[in-house]
Amino acid sequence: MVHSGMRQGRVLSPVLFSRHIHDLLSALSLVDTSVGCNVGGIFFYNVLAYADDLVLLTPSRTGTALWQLLFVFSDHIDETDMTS
């Protein structure tokens, strides 16, 4: 159970949410550049983000790339004391 936090619709909610998501996306972008889906042989994308939706992208759902991204995601949640 969560006992503290920021309610949706409050003035600071978008700012604080944006800050947390920015930090999370920054942490995911620091993962090895070959982790993710190859686009055109040039770019590797490992996360898509739109509003409050995130999609982790890897070539397969059973490979080590997905686990690397999940560990980064989990570590970020632990560091920021968030709940999932």
C-alpha positions as a printed NumPy array, in Angstrom:
array([[  0.   ,   0.   ,   0.   ],
       [  1.253,   3.46 ,  -0.877],
       [  0.963,   5.972,   1.965],
       [  2.367,   9.039,   0.245],
       [  2.683,  10.411,  -3.242],
       [  1.302,  12.921,  -5.674],
       [ -2.339,  12.742,  -6.659],
       [ -3.352,  12.93 , -10.267],
       [ -4.662,  16.346, -11.241],
       [ -2.539,  18.353,  -8.814],
       [ -0.509,  21.29 , -10.106],
       [  2.877,  19.621,  -9.581],
       [  1.856,  16.163, -10.832],
       [  2.899,  16.64 , -14.483],
       [  6.218,  18.219, -13.517],
       [  7.148,  15.476, -11.059],
       [  5.984,  12.714, -13.401],
       [  7.979,  14.226, -16.244],
       [ 11.069,  14.363, -14.026],
       [ 10.786,  10.681, -13.076],
       [ 10.137,   9.547, -16.645],
       [ 13.053,  11.624, -17.953],
       [ 15.384,  10.001, -15.427],
       [ 14.09 ,   6.528, -16.31 ],
       [ 14.466,   7.095, -20.059],
       [ 17.966,   8.464, -19.5  ],
       [ 18.911,   5.349, -17.534],
       [ 17.506,   3.095, -20.263],
       [ 19.405,   5.01 , -22.948],
       [ 22.692,   4.271, -21.151],
       [ 22.229,   0.525, -21.662],
       [ 24.536,  -0.989, -24.267],
       [ 23.669,   0.589, -27.625],
       [ 23.242,  -2.805, -29.295],
       [ 20.401,  -3.731, -26.913],
       [ 17.095,  -3.144, -28.611],
       [ 15.582,  -3.411, -32.058],
       [ 17.701,  -2.581, -35.059],
       [ 16.092,  -0.083, -37.431],
       [ 17.665,   0.167, -40.857],
       [ 21.027,  -1.095, -39.635],
       [ 21.741,   2.318, -38.131],
       [ 19.631,   2.907, -35.038],
       [ 18.842,   0.732, -32.055],
       [ 15.678,   1.549, -30.131],
       [ 15.06 ,  -0.078, -26.762],
       [ 12.12 ,   1.951, -25.446],
       [  9.109,   3.798, -26.818],
       [  7.399,   6.302, -24.543],
       [  4.148,   8.172, -25.008],
       [  2.533,  10.007, -22.086],
       [  2.48 ,   7.439, -19.275],
       [  2.922,   4.359, -21.499],
       [  6.296,   2.677, -21.952],
       [  7.206,  -0.188, -24.265],
       [ 10.539,  -1.996, -23.947],
       [ 11.821,  -3.204, -27.329],
       [ 14.08 ,  -6.221, -27.788],
       [ 14.591,  -8.695, -30.645],
       [ 13.064, -11.525, -28.587],
       [ 11.148, -11.836, -25.36 ],
       [ 13.421, -14.551, -24.005],
       [ 16.831, -13.006, -24.683],
       [ 19.227, -11.322, -22.305],
       [ 18.489,  -7.898, -23.827],
       [ 15.027,  -7.81 , -22.262],
       [ 16.465,  -8.808, -18.885],
       [ 19.043,  -6.008, -19.097],
       [ 16.289,  -3.449, -19.687],
       [ 14.104,  -4.9  , -16.932],
       [ 16.99 ,  -4.749, -14.449],
       [ 17.614,  -1.079, -15.299],
       [ 13.89 ,  -0.387, -14.925],
       [ 13.741,  -2.244, -11.596],
       [ 16.859,  -0.496, -10.258],
       [ 15.407,   2.893, -11.153],
       [ 12.163,   2.094,  -9.338],
       [ 14.127,   1.021,  -6.256],
       [ 16.389,   4.104,  -6.344],
       [ 13.484,   6.531,  -6.6  ],
       [ 11.366,   4.627,  -4.076],
       [  8.52 ,   4.209,  -6.566],
       [  6.059,   1.346,  -6.738],
       [  5.257,  -0.683,  -9.811]])
